Amino acid sequence: MKTIIENVSRRRFIVGAGGLVIAAQFISLKSFAEMHEDYKTGAGAMPHGVVTDPHVFVTIDKNGLVTIIASRAEMGTGAARTTLPLIVADELEADWSRVRIKQSPGNEERYGNQDTDGSRSVRHFIQPMRHIGASVRLMLAMAAAKHWGVEVSDVEAKNHEITNKKTGAKIGYGAVAVEAMALPAPSADQVTLKTADQFRYIGKGTIKPVDQKDIIMGKAIYGIDAKVPGMKFAVVARPPVFGGKMVSYDATATMKVPGVEKVVVIEGTPAPAKFAPLGGVAVVAKNTWAAMQGRDALKITWDDGPHAVYDSAAYRAQMEETAGKPGLVVRNDGDAEKALASAAKVVTAQYYLPHISHAQMEPVSATAHFADGKLQVWAPLQSPGGTRDELAKKLGIKPEDVTVHELLLGGGFGRKSKCDYAIEAALLSKAVGAPVKVIWTREDDIQHDFFHTVSVERIDAGLDQSGKVVAWRHRSVAPTIFALFVPDPKHESALEMGMGLVDNPFDIANLRCENGEAEAHTRIGWFRSVSNIPHGFAVQCMVAEIAQAAGRDPKDMLIELIGPPRIVDPRKSQDVKDFWNYGDPFESYPIDTARLRGVVELAAEKSDWGKPLPPRHGRGIAVHRSFLTYVATVVEVAVDEKGKLTVPRVVTAVDAGFIANPERVHSQMEGAAVMGYALARYGEISFKNGRAQQGNFDTYKVTRINESPAQTEVHMVQHGLDVPSSGIGEPGVPPFAPALCNAIFAACGKRIRSLPIGDQLST
Amino acid sequence: MNVTVNGRQHAFDGDPSMPLLWYLRDELGLTGTKFGCGIAECGACTVHLDGEAVRACATPMSGVADRKVTTIEGLSPDGSHPVQKAWHALNVPQCGFCQAGQIMQAAAMLAANKNPSEAQINQTMAGNICRCGCYQRISAAIKSAITGA
């Protein structure tokens, strides 16, 4: 945002160069940020902030064809290439049928932050995109006014044409496009945003996802589909253990495989290695199959390094031991220890959630061409701008000499935030002097993932004589994703602890959160919803366990714990350091228990909570605020005598502030139930001798259609623009697994405390 | 050997054990057929071999000699196959990566059985993974394609 404010200021300074005129203009000048005081987000604090210059994002040709730049990654939420562009088009009063979308390359200096994760796209960019669209609408009006020799107030731009209100004459956008787009960007206080009742596309959910037709016809181009003339194909043998190294290799047999052209060593980087490649031996060939055959024929001796003994079962025992002891106090309200000691009843439960792999359908892949000191990369990247910088650094060239062509992502879920595969492609292209596409097989993708963390969560709750919860102590033990960035961290970061641990919204006088030490023994990365998964699972299962102990209805217990409508501000609690509110101002996005309770009641009502069900059916409920959005989910299950689990119905209630594209909110919540089911039922990557034990969909199972929740209903709390839009891509996931496990308990009395459920129901 | 892909005949003299998938993607440039697992577990690479759904990742070139392969690019010239139309009407895809395989599987199923039951749909489509979780809409779109509604 800073850049733009400076640019605008400088231009105004030049325009009004003369004494008091400068001062007057300077005072009246309002920046985008100042104009949106009532809608503050953390967007400006992200690297490279927000760019609101309409010239960067919109062009209009003489025929009136409007081109809108999509600068963020499209991985299936629709946010980047459908929702944000339709916001621009709406404010621009463009006819959507005369709009096309163009994907920008990675370049944050030009486009602002492009890091597409954290459920930020609509949350951070709805206002900037509205501003850009409205700016262009004004520029068109100004050009038309000049054309007719009338005041700007005498013309109106609407639905792709401009009307002269004095004469009734009309002119298309194309006729004044050149003049309009040659105008400087209007200052923010000149720009008038539409009111919600004037919206044509925003909030309607009527626009078809932009790439849908191409997807259905097989014409959509994903990262793995990149075609560059003369390109070679490569696969890489990577160290089977994180932190391992290649000692020696013999490629004699490899070089005899028809189609294999070269074997190249890629150097690894000692931890903390951020997103650097793991290293290994690459086989470059004339097609993928030859490269794969060549890799199979390699003989490699590895030094497995310090994590060779990593065993997830032993590590679990170690984490459980840690959770049994006091940890670092990270929030402390009242005196939980004393209240637990004097409680009439103490309920204790310990939960385990293993590592999981993203397993997005498109394995990571990248194509690179390094020539004449310049690099081009074609890839599916959640952070195309950040990747450009990483590539420049790794190759020792300037960012200006790196072009990152962003293609569609066949799923991301956080995996494609880490650009190791793009760096591999770049190094290989440089080494062989030709364009190279790196393919990761499914086994590569799963076994060399940046895994979701593994965790043990222990909660002790103290109840008084009446069954009221008077003490709550939550100990979380999990290796941190920050092991990617700093040497040997032992504690969860503020970011992870802000995801469902220290932001606990419950009305409990004595509430204590602790974090035990844990070391990372593999690459830990962020997975859709991140630490909200383990924290939310533990907290929301615990509510049902307390209800059981107190003989209460779980939904009523949950409502009681949420307590009266109020703002919960963890910054006011003792020992909470650097409270992470998803990078956004607490004032815009407080923890509002009325909204939390609202989604619980909505989901309960829509799911017929409390109404009788057939035998061996049960309902479970869970609620969680994540990415500044409130989601409650009721899962209905049936568990037959043999332990076979089915999910006939899921009801989800979402409060995400103002909803820009309800149709894609529906799809995200439907999908969250399916992904939630996968992680609850099957999700586990286990380690032995430092090696991931699963490698493909036969051993790392995910949800299939024949077991998927049969019906997922989504209900949204309706808000106007006065309630800021919050996250959508991730918040649907955390409540699903606890709601499912609570439903299983209600159906058959089996309490699941360790994920995945696996065959626990049949034993 | 010869193979016909989307109505066009091609001569092939490479490794007969190479899966059809890599021939389509790397040699013919038909990237609509996706790589997802390589072991016939996910269905992203589903194509029609003489009208029947097969996994291209587990079908060697030797198995397609003198046979007719149809990929997503050849299902219809303009996206007008009833399955494609239903997919579009119900906004089935999210990321879309698995959808070519889903559509080819569904199209082959409906070509063989115009009115499959719910159980038959689930059984037939269970080989096609969607990690975004579009199953509810896939199911609805197939039913819509059956009835033409």
Interface residues (C-beta under 8 A of the other chain):
Chain A: M75 G76 T77 G78 K208 P209 D211 Q212 K213 I215 I216 M217 G218 K219 A220 I221 Y222 I224 D225 K227 F233 P258 G259 N287 T288 W289 A290 Q293 A359 Q360 M361 E362 P363 L408 L409 G410 G411 G412 F413 I439 T441 R442 E663 S667 Q668 E670 G671 A672 A673 V674 M675 A678 N696 F697 D698 V702 T703 R704 I705 N706 S708 P709 A710 Q711 T712
Chain B: G14 D15 M18 P19 W22 R25 D26 E27 G29 L30 T31 G32 T33 K34 F35 G36 C37 G38 I39 E41 C42 A44 T71 I72 E73 L75 S76 D78 G79 Q84 W87 H88 N91 P93 Q94 C95 G96 F97 C98 Q99 A100 I103 I121 N122 Q123 M125 A126 G127 N128 I129 C130 R131 C132 G133 C134 Y135 Q136 R137 I138 S139
